[in-house]
Amino acid sequence: EPAPPGTFVIFGGGGDLTRRLLMPALYNLACSGLLNEDFSIVIVDWAELSDEDLITQFRASIDDFVNKRGTTATELQHQVWERLTANTSYLRGSFEDAATYHALGERISGRNAVFYLAVAARFFGTIVDNLGESGLAREENGVTRRVIIEKPFGSDLASARALNVRLQRSLDETQIYRIDHYLGKETVQNILALRFSNGIFEPLWNRQNIDHVQITAAETVGVEKRGRFYEQTGATRDMVPNHLMQLLTMVGMEAPTSFDADAVRDEKAKVLAAVQPVKMEDMVRGQYVSGSFGVGDEAEALRGYREEQDIALGSQTETYVAMKLGIDNWRWAGVPFYLRTGKRLRVRKTEIAIHFKQAPFALFRDTPVDKLTPNILVLHIQPTEGVTLQFSAKVPGPAVRLGGVRMKFDYSDWFSDGPSTGYETLIYDCLIGDQTLFQRADNIEGGWRIVQPALSAAAGDHAPLSFYPAGLDGPRDADELLARTGRRWLELS
Ligand code: BG6
């Protein structure tokens, strides 16, 4: 069903995010008939651009997007595109200048509006203050005004709290949509479906049956052109309080009583509140040094982090982090959650591995214990999407021998998904006023609270770095973190 009429205002619309993701996502929504006939877009930025320049840019970005899928636009898609661009306009102005908001007010007067802040984080507060002061944030006569905020939301617990307080001066919590793009991923949303729409998983989903949980977000890319941002950020801030915490809450939360936004977010808040802040001895920070993808003639040489563009020679920024967390509640007490994420690793892979406890071995006395395949349920998030279950089976033959086997469900075998940037659902949900997939203030702060000891230690130079060669599996110390209790990371490749 199409969303209500309105205007989508993109602050920072001249930037990369708008070109790569937002415009293609809006286009996809329009193609699926999910935007209203009466839908317009206003791009606010300070670059010297005409409406035509802007349209030319967007045309290129959508063409790129459509072509990447190896198809040519149909007549219908063409019409959709024409209509979308005909209703897109540019507003040049500074985010700090009241005149910009005045001009914007004229374009959206009496209309619903979503303000998307696709800008550097330092502008979040300024823009929202101005929306408040100019009256543009006011919802009256049935008109809705909503604000979508990208990450990074603060850089530690104190700054995230301060930003929440500042936003709430101009906006009600129901108007604030804090994005975590992991919640736009189908497979992340599917974790709740898997757990709560099947009878077989939930009875096992607890400390009686689960030994530990591993959450991995491994990337092959390095820091790319984002050196200036990344130097100040590091892997912990960039990935843990937000993306990895989303995965942890999806796995760890209790069943909400409904899919109502607050019912879901209340449960997330509860599980986050039960996670103990990370201890330094349970954490490993790594940084990549030069290495290569592959070996021999085919090998691709990779630079170390400190040799990358805009990185300090003696940088102490971590490009990898692994940690052990505990959830102190009835369901999870004593079950470690191991998290790891890093850049320049061997493979790109995001997955959650639920390691079940071993069966008692009595029947298989003669089978060496380390040959028993542990039962691991792996939720594959990307690049392949699916679920696998690993277990032991009898190897055919007269002797009793056990072998590891794997049962595999691949999304693409069952469902064909439409073209997607991962932002379609999020944008549509905001247009219809559904906050379920957005972060509430307390959820954001809950994530920061958990990693705060790590941030404080790094700021005070009390956090050592373990170096790892680019293109491999991360620092050895991260293996050690699990080996202490006789556990092992699931192989990366
Ligand atoms: C972003 C981080 O939020 O998430 C990036 O800033 C990271 O550094 C990216 O690469 C990972 O997203 P995805 O969807 O590729 O897992």
Residues whose N, C-alpha, C, O or C-beta is under 5 A from the ligand:
A	BS01	BG6	D238
